[in-house]
């Protein structure tokens, strides 16, 4: 089963996510958040409109089930906002 995603930027529903934001890498979010983008345009737009880059990187990366490395969001449940 392949799930659909809702683009965080343009709110379009789509399949086969290639781009997403993952809170694994920055300290802004206490928990794991995934924000899918429908394509490179929205992924680039997100970099312009978000302040994520203003937060320090998480070092070392947290451990545990919630923080496992995600390589594919098409076949998992994830929390978004
Ligand atoms: Zn989009």
PDB file of the backbone (N, CA, C, O) and the ligand in Angstrom, with CONECT records:
HET     ZN  A 101       1
ATOM      1  N   UNK A   1       0.842  -1.212   0.000  1.00  0.00           N
ATOM      2  CA  UNK A   1       0.000   0.000   0.000  1.00  0.00           C
ATOM      3  C   UNK A   1       0.871   1.254   0.000  1.00  0.00           C
ATOM      4  O   UNK A   1       1.698   1.452   0.890  1.00  0.00           O
ATOM      5  N   UNK A   2       0.676   2.074  -0.989  1.00  0.00           N
ATOM      6  CA  UNK A   2       1.365   3.356  -1.025  1.00  0.00           C
ATOM      7  C   UNK A   2       0.413   4.423  -0.536  1.00  0.00           C
ATOM      8  O   UNK A   2      -0.724   4.513  -1.000  1.00  0.00           O
ATOM      9  N   UNK A   3       0.860   5.205   0.371  1.00  0.00           N
ATOM     10  CA  UNK A   3       0.003   6.241   0.934  1.00  0.00           C
ATOM     11  C   UNK A   3       0.156   7.544   0.158  1.00  0.00           C
ATOM     12  O   UNK A   3       1.120   7.736  -0.584  1.00  0.00           O
ATOM     13  N   UNK A   4      -0.798   8.419   0.341  1.00  0.00           N
ATOM     14  CA  UNK A   4      -0.680   9.738  -0.271  1.00  0.00           C
ATOM     15  C   UNK A   4      -0.133  10.721   0.755  1.00  0.00           C
ATOM     16  O   UNK A   4      -0.146  10.460   1.958  1.00  0.00           O
ATOM     17  N   UNK A   5       0.342  11.838   0.262  1.00  0.00           N
ATOM     18  CA  UNK A   5       0.891  12.885   1.114  1.00  0.00           C
ATOM     19  C   UNK A   5       0.223  14.207   0.769  1.00  0.00           C
ATOM     20  O   UNK A   5      -0.284  14.389  -0.339  1.00  0.00           O
ATOM     21  N   UNK A   6       0.226  15.111   1.712  1.00  0.00           N
ATOM     22  CA  UNK A   6      -0.256  16.455   1.437  1.00  0.00           C
ATOM     23  C   UNK A   6       0.939  17.397   1.504  1.00  0.00           C
ATOM     24  O   UNK A   6       1.612  17.490   2.531  1.00  0.00           O
ATOM     25  N   UNK A   7       1.197  18.090   0.409  1.00  0.00           N
ATOM     26  CA  UNK A   7       2.340  18.992   0.358  1.00  0.00           C
ATOM     27  C   UNK A   7       2.217  20.064   1.442  1.00  0.00           C
ATOM     28  O   UNK A   7       1.179  20.712   1.582  1.00  0.00           O
ATOM     29  N   UNK A   8       3.289  20.233   2.197  1.00  0.00           N
ATOM     30  CA  UNK A   8       3.268  21.203   3.295  1.00  0.00           C
ATOM     31  C   UNK A   8       3.156  22.628   2.779  1.00  0.00           C
ATOM     32  O   UNK A   8       2.621  23.491   3.475  1.00  0.00           O
ATOM     33  N   UNK A   9       3.640  22.887   1.594  1.00  0.00           N
ATOM     34  CA  UNK A   9       3.674  24.252   1.061  1.00  0.00           C
ATOM     35  C   UNK A   9       2.401  24.582   0.286  1.00  0.00           C
ATOM     36  O   UNK A   9       1.740  25.576   0.587  1.00  0.00           O
ATOM     37  N   UNK A  10       2.048  23.767  -0.706  1.00  0.00           N
ATOM     38  CA  UNK A  10       0.912  24.116  -1.571  1.00  0.00           C
ATOM     39  C   UNK A  10      -0.351  23.325  -1.240  1.00  0.00           C
ATOM     40  O   UNK A  10      -1.403  23.566  -1.833  1.00  0.00           O
ATOM     41  N   UNK A  11      -0.258  22.375  -0.292  1.00  0.00           N
ATOM     42  CA  UNK A  11      -1.407  21.599   0.189  1.00  0.00           C
ATOM     43  C   UNK A  11      -1.966  20.619  -0.828  1.00  0.00           C
ATOM     44  O   UNK A  11      -3.028  20.033  -0.614  1.00  0.00           O
ATOM     45  N   UNK A  12      -1.268  20.444  -1.915  1.00  0.00           N
ATOM     46  CA  UNK A  12      -1.701  19.478  -2.912  1.00  0.00           C
ATOM     47  C   UNK A  12      -1.502  18.063  -2.388  1.00  0.00           C
ATOM     48  O   UNK A  12      -0.549  17.787  -1.659  1.00  0.00           O
ATOM     49  N   UNK A  13      -2.417  17.164  -2.771  1.00  0.00           N
ATOM     50  CA  UNK A  13      -2.252  15.760  -2.407  1.00  0.00           C
ATOM     51  C   UNK A  13      -1.491  15.053  -3.526  1.00  0.00           C
ATOM     52  O   UNK A  13      -1.768  15.269  -4.706  1.00  0.00           O
ATOM     53  N   UNK A  14      -0.538  14.215  -3.152  1.00  0.00           N
ATOM     54  CA  UNK A  14       0.276  13.548  -4.173  1.00  0.00           C
ATOM     55  C   UNK A  14       0.803  12.220  -3.651  1.00  0.00           C
ATOM     56  O   UNK A  14       0.689  11.910  -2.465  1.00  0.00           O
ATOM     57  N   UNK A  15       1.380  11.442  -4.559  1.00  0.00           N
ATOM     58  CA  UNK A  15       1.982  10.154  -4.222  1.00  0.00           C
ATOM     59  C   UNK A  15       3.484  10.206  -4.518  1.00  0.00           C
ATOM     60  O   UNK A  15       3.973  11.126  -5.175  1.00  0.00           O
ATOM     61  N   UNK A  16       4.193   9.210  -4.024  1.00  0.00           N
ATOM     62  CA  UNK A  16       5.611   9.043  -4.331  1.00  0.00           C
ATOM     63  C   UNK A  16       6.440  10.267  -3.924  1.00  0.00           C
ATOM     64  O   UNK A  16       6.930  11.012  -4.772  1.00  0.00           O
ATOM     65  N   UNK A  17       6.581  10.450  -2.652  1.00  0.00           N
ATOM     66  CA  UNK A  17       7.336  11.593  -2.140  1.00  0.00           C
ATOM     67  C   UNK A  17       8.837  11.407  -2.344  1.00  0.00           C
ATOM     68  O   UNK A  17       9.390  10.350  -2.044  1.00  0.00           O
ATOM     69  N   UNK A  18       9.470  12.426  -2.847  1.00  0.00           N
ATOM     70  CA  UNK A  18      10.920  12.430  -3.025  1.00  0.00           C
ATOM     71  C   UNK A  18      11.558  13.461  -2.088  1.00  0.00           C
ATOM     72  O   UNK A  18      12.698  13.304  -1.650  1.00  0.00           O
ATOM     73  N   UNK A  19      10.789  14.524  -1.794  1.00  0.00           N
ATOM     74  CA  UNK A  19      11.300  15.609  -0.963  1.00  0.00           C
ATOM     75  C   UNK A  19      10.471  15.726   0.302  1.00  0.00           C
ATOM     76  O   UNK A  19       9.241  15.690   0.259  1.00  0.00           O
ATOM     77  N   UNK A  20      11.150  15.865   1.422  1.00  0.00           N
ATOM     78  CA  UNK A  20      10.450  16.157   2.667  1.00  0.00           C
ATOM     79  C   UNK A  20      11.403  16.769   3.667  1.00  0.00           C
ATOM     80  O   UNK A  20      12.620  16.597   3.596  1.00  0.00           O
ATOM     81  N   UNK A  21      10.812  17.483   4.594  1.00  0.00           N
ATOM     82  CA  UNK A  21      11.562  17.990   5.744  1.00  0.00           C
ATOM     83  C   UNK A  21      11.462  16.958   6.851  1.00  0.00           C
ATOM     84  O   UNK A  21      10.407  16.356   7.054  1.00  0.00           O
ATOM     85  N   UNK A  22      12.549  16.755   7.561  1.00  0.00           N
ATOM     86  CA  UNK A  22      12.598  15.773   8.641  1.00  0.00           C
ATOM     87  C   UNK A  22      13.219  16.461   9.854  1.00  0.00           C
ATOM     88  O   UNK A  22      14.344  16.957   9.783  1.00  0.00           O
ATOM     89  N   UNK A  23      12.482  16.490  10.969  1.00  0.00           N
ATOM     90  CA  UNK A  23      12.979  17.195  12.156  1.00  0.00           C
ATOM     91  C   UNK A  23      14.098  16.439  12.861  1.00  0.00           C
ATOM     92  O   UNK A  23      14.602  16.891  13.889  1.00  0.00           O
ATOM     93  N   UNK A  24      14.485  15.302  12.321  1.00  0.00           N
ATOM     94  CA  UNK A  24      15.622  14.573  12.889  1.00  0.00           C
ATOM     95  C   UNK A  24      16.843  15.471  13.023  1.00  0.00           C
ATOM     96  O   UNK A  24      17.607  15.365  13.982  1.00  0.00           O
ATOM     97  N   UNK A  25      17.013  16.350  12.053  1.00  0.00           N
ATOM     98  CA  UNK A  25      18.283  17.062  11.960  1.00  0.00           C
ATOM     99  C   UNK A  25      18.309  18.419  12.644  1.00  0.00           C
ATOM    100  O   UNK A  25      19.392  18.979  12.813  1.00  0.00           O
ATOM    101  N   UNK A  26      17.196  18.964  13.037  1.00  0.00           N
ATOM    102  CA  UNK A  26      17.311  20.259  13.693  1.00  0.00           C
ATOM    103  C   UNK A  26      16.541  20.354  14.991  1.00  0.00           C
ATOM    104  O   UNK A  26      15.563  19.640  15.211  1.00  0.00           O
ATOM    105  N   UNK A  27      16.993  21.232  15.828  1.00  0.00           N
ATOM    106  CA  UNK A  27      16.571  21.259  17.223  1.00  0.00           C
ATOM    107  C   UNK A  27      15.295  22.055  17.446  1.00  0.00           C
ATOM    108  O   UNK A  27      14.889  22.258  18.590  1.00  0.00           O
ATOM    109  N   UNK A  28      14.668  22.501  16.397  1.00  0.00           N
ATOM    110  CA  UNK A  28      13.467  23.296  16.586  1.00  0.00           C
ATOM    111  C   UNK A  28      12.328  22.478  17.189  1.00  0.00           C
ATOM    112  O   UNK A  28      11.558  22.982  18.006  1.00  0.00           O
ATOM    113  N   UNK A  29      12.227  21.209  16.781  1.00  0.00           N
ATOM    114  CA  UNK A  29      11.107  20.367  17.209  1.00  0.00           C
ATOM    115  C   UNK A  29      11.559  19.338  18.229  1.00  0.00           C
ATOM    116  O   UNK A  29      12.620  18.727  18.098  1.00  0.00           O
ATOM    117  N   UNK A  30      10.728  19.161  19.249  1.00  0.00           N
ATOM    118  CA  UNK A  30      11.012  18.169  20.280  1.00  0.00           C
ATOM    119  C   UNK A  30      10.778  16.763  19.772  1.00  0.00           C
ATOM    120  O   UNK A  30      11.394  15.808  20.246  1.00  0.00           O
ATOM    121  N   UNK A  31       9.886  16.642  18.806  1.00  0.00           N
ATOM    122  CA  UNK A  31       9.532  15.307  18.330  1.00  0.00           C
ATOM    123  C   UNK A  31       9.741  15.206  16.839  1.00  0.00           C
ATOM    124  O   UNK A  31      10.065  16.184  16.164  1.00  0.00           O
ATOM    125  N   UNK A  32       9.550  14.005  16.344  1.00  0.00           N
ATOM    126  CA  UNK A  32       9.764  13.744  14.921  1.00  0.00           C
ATOM    127  C   UNK A  32       8.608  14.301  14.110  1.00  0.00           C
ATOM    128  O   UNK A  32       7.451  13.947  14.340  1.00  0.00           O
ATOM    129  N   UNK A  33       8.917  15.155  13.181  1.00  0.00           N
ATOM    130  CA  UNK A  33       7.926  15.759  12.303  1.00  0.00           C
ATOM    131  C   UNK A  33       8.409  15.571  10.867  1.00  0.00           C
ATOM    132  O   UNK A  33       9.576  15.799  10.549  1.00  0.00           O
ATOM    133  N   UNK A  34       7.493  15.155  10.021  1.00  0.00           N
ATOM    134  CA  UNK A  34       7.799  15.030   8.593  1.00  0.00           C
ATOM    135  C   UNK A  34       6.898  16.001   7.840  1.00  0.00           C
ATOM    136  O   UNK A  34       5.692  16.049   8.083  1.00  0.00           O
ATOM    137  N   UNK A  35       7.472  16.765   6.939  1.00  0.00           N
ATOM    138  CA  UNK A  35       6.684  17.676   6.111  1.00  0.00           C
ATOM    139  C   UNK A  35       6.985  17.367   4.643  1.00  0.00           C
ATOM    140  O   UNK A  35       8.045  17.727   4.131  1.00  0.00           O
ATOM    141  N   UNK A  36       6.058  16.709   3.981  1.00  0.00           N
ATOM    142  CA  UNK A  36       6.303  16.325   2.587  1.00  0.00           C
ATOM    143  C   UNK A  36       6.138  17.497   1.626  1.00  0.00           C
ATOM    144  O   UNK A  36       5.345  18.409   1.857  1.00  0.00           O
ATOM    145  N   UNK A  37       6.906  17.446   0.548  1.00  0.00           N
ATOM    146  CA  UNK A  37       6.783  18.453  -0.518  1.00  0.00           C
ATOM    147  C   UNK A  37       6.517  17.733  -1.822  1.00  0.00           C
ATOM    148  O   UNK A  37       7.086  16.674  -2.086  1.00  0.00           O
ATOM    149  N   UNK A  38       5.643  18.316  -2.643  1.00  0.00           N
ATOM    150  CA  UNK A  38       5.218  17.634  -3.869  1.00  0.00           C
ATOM    151  C   UNK A  38       6.296  17.653  -4.942  1.00  0.00           C
ATOM    152  O   UNK A  38       6.229  16.858  -5.879  1.00  0.00           O
ATOM    153  N   UNK A  39       7.283  18.529  -4.839  1.00  0.00           N
ATOM    154  CA  UNK A  39       8.337  18.575  -5.852  1.00  0.00           C
ATOM    155  C   UNK A  39       9.392  19.583  -5.464  1.00  0.00           C
ATOM    156  O   UNK A  39       9.305  20.212  -4.409  1.00  0.00           O
ATOM    157  N   UNK A  40      10.395  19.737  -6.319  1.00  0.00           N
ATOM    158  CA  UNK A  40      11.512  20.625  -5.996  1.00  0.00           C
ATOM    159  C   UNK A  40      11.096  22.083  -5.804  1.00  0.00           C
ATOM    160  O   UNK A  40      11.694  22.797  -5.000  1.00  0.00           O
ATOM    161  N   UNK A  41      10.079  22.526  -6.534  1.00  0.00           N
ATOM    162  CA  UNK A  41       9.652  23.922  -6.389  1.00  0.00           C
ATOM    163  C   UNK A  41       9.172  24.194  -4.970  1.00  0.00           C
ATOM    164  O   UNK A  41       9.551  25.195  -4.363  1.00  0.00           O
ATOM    165  N   UNK A  42       8.344  23.311  -4.447  1.00  0.00           N
ATOM    166  CA  UNK A  42       7.840  23.519  -3.083  1.00  0.00           C
ATOM    167  C   UNK A  42       8.933  23.281  -2.044  1.00  0.00           C
ATOM    168  O   UNK A  42       8.952  23.939  -1.004  1.00  0.00           O
ATOM    169  N   UNK A  43       9.835  22.354  -2.314  1.00  0.00           N
ATOM    170  CA  UNK A  43      10.947  22.125  -1.392  1.00  0.00           C
ATOM    171  C   UNK A  43      11.827  23.376  -1.306  1.00  0.00           C
ATOM    172  O   UNK A  43      12.269  23.759  -0.223  1.00  0.00           O
ATOM    173  N   UNK A  44      12.071  23.997  -2.441  1.00  0.00           N
ATOM    174  CA  UNK A  44      12.855  25.241  -2.451  1.00  0.00           C
ATOM    175  C   UNK A  44      12.110  26.373  -1.778  1.00  0.00           C
ATOM    176  O   UNK A  44      12.682  27.158  -1.022  1.00  0.00           O
ATOM    177  N   UNK A  45      10.833  26.441  -2.065  1.00  0.00           N
ATOM    178  CA  UNK A  45       9.995  27.484  -1.469  1.00  0.00           C
ATOM    179  C   UNK A  45      10.008  27.357   0.060  1.00  0.00           C
ATOM    180  O   UNK A  45      10.058  28.356   0.778  1.00  0.00           O
ATOM    181  N   UNK A  46       9.963  26.130   0.535  1.00  0.00           N
ATOM    182  CA  UNK A  46       9.962  25.896   1.973  1.00  0.00           C
ATOM    183  C   UNK A  46      11.230  26.458   2.605  1.00  0.00           C
ATOM    184  O   UNK A  46      11.180  27.054   3.681  1.00  0.00           O
ATOM    185  N   UNK A  47      12.357  26.271   1.942  1.00  0.00           N
ATOM    186  CA  UNK A  47      13.616  26.803   2.478  1.00  0.00           C
ATOM    187  C   UNK A  47      13.561  28.316   2.598  1.00  0.00           C
ATOM    188  O   UNK A  47      14.177  28.899   3.491  1.00  0.00           O
ATOM    189  N   UNK A  48      12.815  28.955   1.690  1.00  0.00           N
ATOM    190  CA  UNK A  48      12.705  30.418   1.751  1.00  0.00           C
ATOM    191  C   UNK A  48      11.770  30.880   2.863  1.00  0.00           C
ATOM    192  O   UNK A  48      12.036  31.881   3.528  1.00  0.00           O
ATOM    193  N   UNK A  49      10.673  30.149   3.064  1.00  0.00           N
ATOM    194  CA  UNK A  49       9.643  30.633   3.992  1.00  0.00           C
ATOM    195  C   UNK A  49       9.837  30.127   5.417  1.00  0.00           C
ATOM    196  O   UNK A  49       9.237  30.675   6.342  1.00  0.00           O
ATOM    197  N   UNK A  50      10.648  29.108   5.618  1.00  0.00           N
ATOM    198  CA  UNK A  50      10.770  28.560   6.963  1.00  0.00           C
ATOM    199  C   UNK A  50      11.992  29.129   7.668  1.00  0.00           C
ATOM    200  O   UNK A  50      12.896  29.670   7.031  1.00  0.00           O
ATOM    201  N   UNK A  51      12.008  29.002   8.970  1.00  0.00           N
ATOM    202  CA  UNK A  51      13.163  29.474   9.744  1.00  0.00           C
ATOM    203  C   UNK A  51      13.962  28.296  10.290  1.00  0.00           C
ATOM    204  O   UNK A  51      14.755  28.458  11.218  1.00  0.00           O
ATOM    205  N   UNK A  52      13.755  27.114   9.717  1.00  0.00           N
ATOM    206  CA  UNK A  52      14.403  25.915  10.244  1.00  0.00           C
ATOM    207  C   UNK A  52      15.924  26.059  10.262  1.00  0.00           C
ATOM    208  O   UNK A  52      16.587  25.551  11.166  1.00  0.00           O
ATOM    209  N   UNK A  53      16.464  26.737   9.283  1.00  0.00           N
ATOM    210  CA  UNK A  53      17.918  26.847   9.205  1.00  0.00           C
ATOM    211  C   UNK A  53      18.498  27.751  10.286  1.00  0.00           C
ATOM    212  O   UNK A  53      19.714  27.809  10.466  1.00  0.00           O
ATOM    213  N   UNK A  54      17.634  28.448  10.998  1.00  0.00           N
ATOM    214  CA  UNK A  54      18.116  29.307  12.074  1.00  0.00           C
ATOM    215  C   UNK A  54      18.396  28.529  13.348  1.00  0.00           C
ATOM    216  O   UNK A  54      18.972  29.059  14.298  1.00  0.00           O
ATOM    217  N   UNK A  55      17.983  27.262  13.359  1.00  0.00           N
ATOM    218  CA  UNK A  55      18.181  26.451  14.556  1.00  0.00           C
ATOM    219  C   UNK A  55      19.393  25.556  14.380  1.00  0.00           C
ATOM    220  O   UNK A  55      19.683  25.089  13.279  1.00  0.00           O
ATOM    221  N   UNK A  56      20.109  25.319  15.497  1.00  0.00           N
ATOM    222  CA  UNK A  56      21.287  24.457  15.375  1.00  0.00           C
ATOM    223  C   UNK A  56      20.911  23.022  15.020  1.00  0.00           C
ATOM    224  O   UNK A  56      19.809  22.559  15.313  1.00  0.00           O
ATOM    225  N   UNK A  57      21.833  22.346  14.397  1.00  0.00           N
ATOM    226  CA  UNK A  57      21.648  20.937  14.076  1.00  0.00           C
ATOM    227  C   UNK A  57      21.686  20.101  15.347  1.00  0.00           C
ATOM    228  O   UNK A  57      22.356  20.449  16.319  1.00  0.00           O
ATOM    229  N   UNK A  58      20.959  19.001  15.321  1.00  0.00           N
ATOM    230  CA  UNK A  58      20.972  18.073  16.434  1.00  0.00           C
ATOM    231  C   UNK A  58      22.263  17.267  16.385  1.00  0.00           C
ATOM    232  O   UNK A  58      22.529  16.565  15.409  1.00  0.00           O
ATOM    233  N   UNK A  59      23.064  17.371  17.444  1.00  0.00           N
ATOM    234  CA  UNK A  59      24.314  16.606  17.508  1.00  0.00           C
ATOM    235  C   UNK A  59      24.540  16.156  18.932  1.00  0.00           C
ATOM    236  O   UNK A  59      24.521  16.994  19.834  1.00  0.00           O
ATOM    237  N   UNK A  60      24.750  14.900  19.177  1.00  0.00           N
ATOM    238  CA  UNK A  60      24.630  13.821  18.172  1.00  0.00           C
ATOM    239  C   UNK A  60      23.165  13.572  17.840  1.00  0.00           C
ATOM    240  O   UNK A  60      22.282  14.061  18.545  1.00  0.00           O
ATOM    241  N   UNK A  61      22.899  12.835  16.802  1.00  0.00           N
ATOM    242  CA  UNK A  61      21.526  12.513  16.448  1.00  0.00           C
ATOM    243  C   UNK A  61      20.908  11.651  17.543  1.00  0.00           C
ATOM    244  O   UNK A  61      21.569  10.770  18.091  1.00  0.00           O
ATOM    245  N   UNK A  62      19.629  11.908  17.864  1.00  0.00           N
ATOM    246  CA  UNK A  62      18.974  11.133  18.918  1.00  0.00           C
ATOM    247  C   UNK A  62      18.781   9.672  18.511  1.00  0.00           C
ATOM    248  O   UNK A  62      18.720   9.342  17.326  1.00  0.00           O
ATOM    249  N   UNK A  63      18.689   8.812  19.516  1.00  0.00           N
ATOM    250  CA  UNK A  63      18.485   7.388  19.257  1.00  0.00           C
ATOM    251  C   UNK A  63      17.061   7.000  19.614  1.00  0.00           C
ATOM    252  O   UNK A  63      16.327   7.779  20.221  1.00  0.00           O
ATOM    253  N   UNK A  64      16.686   5.816  19.240  1.00  0.00           N
ATOM    254  CA  UNK A  64      15.368   5.306  19.593  1.00  0.00           C
ATOM    255  C   UNK A  64      14.484   5.152  18.377  1.00  0.00           C
ATOM    256  O   UNK A  64      14.777   5.652  17.291  1.00  0.00           O
ATOM    257  N   UNK A  65      13.408   4.455  18.595  1.00  0.00           N
ATOM    258  CA  UNK A  65      12.507   4.101  17.501  1.00  0.00           C
ATOM    259  C   UNK A  65      11.974   5.320  16.774  1.00  0.00           C
ATOM    260  O   UNK A  65      11.879   5.329  15.547  1.00  0.00           O
ATOM    261  N   UNK A  66      11.625   6.353  17.537  1.00  0.00           N
ATOM    262  CA  UNK A  66      11.022   7.539  16.923  1.00  0.00           C
ATOM    263  C   UNK A  66      11.991   8.234  15.975  1.00  0.00           C
ATOM    264  O   UNK A  66      11.574   8.975  15.084  1.00  0.00           O
ATOM    265  N   UNK A  67      13.281   7.992  16.169  1.00  0.00           N
ATOM    266  CA  UNK A  67      14.299   8.753  15.437  1.00  0.00           C
ATOM    267  C   UNK A  67      15.065   7.920  14.431  1.00  0.00           C
ATOM    268  O   UNK A  67      16.127   8.321  13.956  1.00  0.00           O
ATOM    269  N   UNK A  68      14.530   6.779  14.115  1.00  0.00           N
ATOM    270  CA  UNK A  68      15.241   5.949  13.127  1.00  0.00           C
ATOM    271  C   UNK A  68      15.356   6.710  11.808  1.00  0.00           C
ATOM    272  O   UNK A  68      14.548   7.591  11.515  1.00  0.00           O
ATOM    273  N   UNK A  69      16.354   6.364  11.031  1.00  0.00           N
ATOM    274  CA  UNK A  69      16.565   7.012   9.738  1.00  0.00           C
ATOM    275  C   UNK A  69      15.425   6.651   8.796  1.00  0.00           C
ATOM    276  O   UNK A  69      15.075   5.478   8.660  1.00  0.00           O
ATOM    277  N   UNK A  70      14.855   7.642   8.156  1.00  0.00           N
ATOM    278  CA  UNK A  70      13.757   7.423   7.218  1.00  0.00           C
ATOM    279  C   UNK A  70      14.268   7.662   5.805  1.00  0.00           C
ATOM    280  O   UNK A  70      14.763   8.742   5.480  1.00  0.00           O
ATOM    281  N   UNK A  71      14.139   6.636   4.973  1.00  0.00           N
ATOM    282  CA  UNK A  71      14.605   6.764   3.587  1.00  0.00           C
ATOM    283  C   UNK A  71      13.454   6.812   2.602  1.00  0.00           C
ATOM    284  O   UNK A  71      13.647   7.071   1.414  1.00  0.00           O
ATOM    285  N   UNK A  72      12.268   6.562   3.099  1.00  0.00           N
ATOM    286  CA  UNK A  72      11.117   6.433   2.215  1.00  0.00           C
ATOM    287  C   UNK A  72       9.872   6.708   3.066  1.00  0.00           C
ATOM    288  O   UNK A  72       9.604   5.975   4.018  1.00  0.00           O
ATOM    289  N   UNK A  73       9.127   7.732   2.741  1.00  0.00           N
ATOM    290  CA  UNK A  73       7.934   8.033   3.552  1.00  0.00           C
ATOM    291  C   UNK A  73       6.657   7.522   2.902  1.00  0.00           C
ATOM    292  O   UNK A  73       5.562   7.780   3.401  1.00  0.00           O
ATOM    293  N   UNK A  74       6.785   6.809   1.806  1.00  0.00           N
ATOM    294  CA  UNK A  74       5.597   6.318   1.108  1.00  0.00           C
ATOM    295  C   UNK A  74       4.938   5.134   1.813  1.00  0.00           C
ATOM    296  O   UNK A  74       3.756   4.859   1.606  1.00  0.00           O
ATOM    297  N   UNK A  75       5.702   4.446   2.637  1.00  0.00           N
ATOM    298  CA  UNK A  75       5.163   3.220   3.233  1.00  0.00           C
ATOM    299  C   UNK A  75       5.191   3.244   4.755  1.00  0.00           C
ATOM    300  O   UNK A  75       5.166   2.193   5.395  1.00  0.00           O
ATOM    301  N   UNK A  76       5.241   4.420   5.325  1.00  0.00           N
ATOM    302  CA  UNK A  76       5.242   4.511   6.793  1.00  0.00           C
ATOM    303  C   UNK A  76       4.176   5.509   7.241  1.00  0.00           C
ATOM    304  O   UNK A  76       3.726   6.357   6.470  1.00  0.00           O
ATOM    305  N   UNK A  77       3.793   5.383   8.491  1.00  0.00           N
ATOM    306  CA  UNK A  77       2.974   6.408   9.114  1.00  0.00           C
ATOM    307  C   UNK A  77       3.921   7.444   9.701  1.00  0.00           C
ATOM    308  O   UNK A  77       4.956   7.100  10.271  1.00  0.00           O
ATOM    309  N   UNK A  78       3.565   8.693   9.559  1.00  0.00           N
ATOM    310  CA  UNK A  78       4.416   9.729  10.154  1.00  0.00           C
ATOM    311  C   UNK A  78       3.539  10.854  10.674  1.00  0.00           C
ATOM    312  O   UNK A  78       2.385  11.012  10.276  1.00  0.00           O
ATOM    313  N   UNK A  79       4.123  11.625  11.571  1.00  0.00           N
ATOM    314  CA  UNK A  79       3.410  12.772  12.113  1.00  0.00           C
ATOM    315  C   UNK A  79       3.837  14.017  11.365  1.00  0.00           C
ATOM    316  O   UNK A  79       5.026  14.246  11.143  1.00  0.00           O
ATOM    317  N   UNK A  80       2.856  14.822  10.977  1.00  0.00           N
ATOM    318  CA  UNK A  80       3.165  16.074  10.322  1.00  0.00           C
ATOM    319  C   UNK A  80       2.431  17.176  11.066  1.00  0.00           C
ATOM    320  O   UNK A  80       1.793  16.899  12.082  1.00  0.00           O
ATOM    321  N   UNK A  81       2.495  18.379  10.611  1.00  0.00           N
ATOM    322  CA  UNK A  81       1.802  19.458  11.335  1.00  0.00           C
ATOM    323  C   UNK A  81       1.290  20.511  10.373  1.00  0.00           C
ATOM    324  O   UNK A  81       0.682  21.493  10.800  1.00  0.00           O
TER     325      UNK A  81
HETATM  326 ZN    ZN A 101       3.585  21.540  -3.287  1.00  0.00          ZN
END
